[in-house]
């Protein structure tokens, strides 16, 4: 956990919101380019099922 200096809460919240938007855009671009949820999970260090819950993706069956 990161400690925020008093008075910087709004600035930090705004920066965090921007980072979350960038992260979501990155996910959309990678999905559009055909990355499956397990690879995307590895890239973003998120569980693949969480990604499928957040974004409309299908689970790929491995053969």
N, C-alpha and C positions, 0 to 999 in steps of 0.2 A: 504494500500500500504506500502511496506517495502522500507526503504531507504537503499541504498547500498553505502558503503564507496568507495571513489574514488580509483581506482586501483584494486578493487575486482570484477569488472563487468564480466570479463571472467570466473572467478571461480564460481560466482553465476549463470551465464548463463549455465555453464556446469552442475552444480548440479541440476538446474531446468530441464534441458534436461533429466538427469538421472531419476529424479522423474516422469517425464511424461512417460518415457519408462516403469517404474515400474507400474504406474497406468494403462497403456494400457495392460501390461501383466496380471495384476490382473483382468481386465475386461475380457480378453480372457479366463482365467482359470475359472472364475465364469460362463461365458456363456457356456463353454464346459461342466461344471458340471450341467447345466440345469436351471440356475437362469434366471428368466424372466426380461424384461427391467424395469418394475416398481420396483422390488426389488433391482435390480442393481442400479437404480437411487436413491433409498433410501440409499443404502450403500455408494455410492460415492457422494451423495448430488448433483445429476445432474438430470435434467428433463428427463423422460423416452423417450420422442420423440427425444431428442438430442442423447441419447445412440443408439436408433434405426438408427439414421442418421449416426452415427460414425461406428457402427458395423452391420454386417448382422444378424439382429434379426427380428423375426416376432412378431407382436403385438398379445398378447393372449386375446381371448374373455372370459370374465368372465360370468359364467352361474349362 
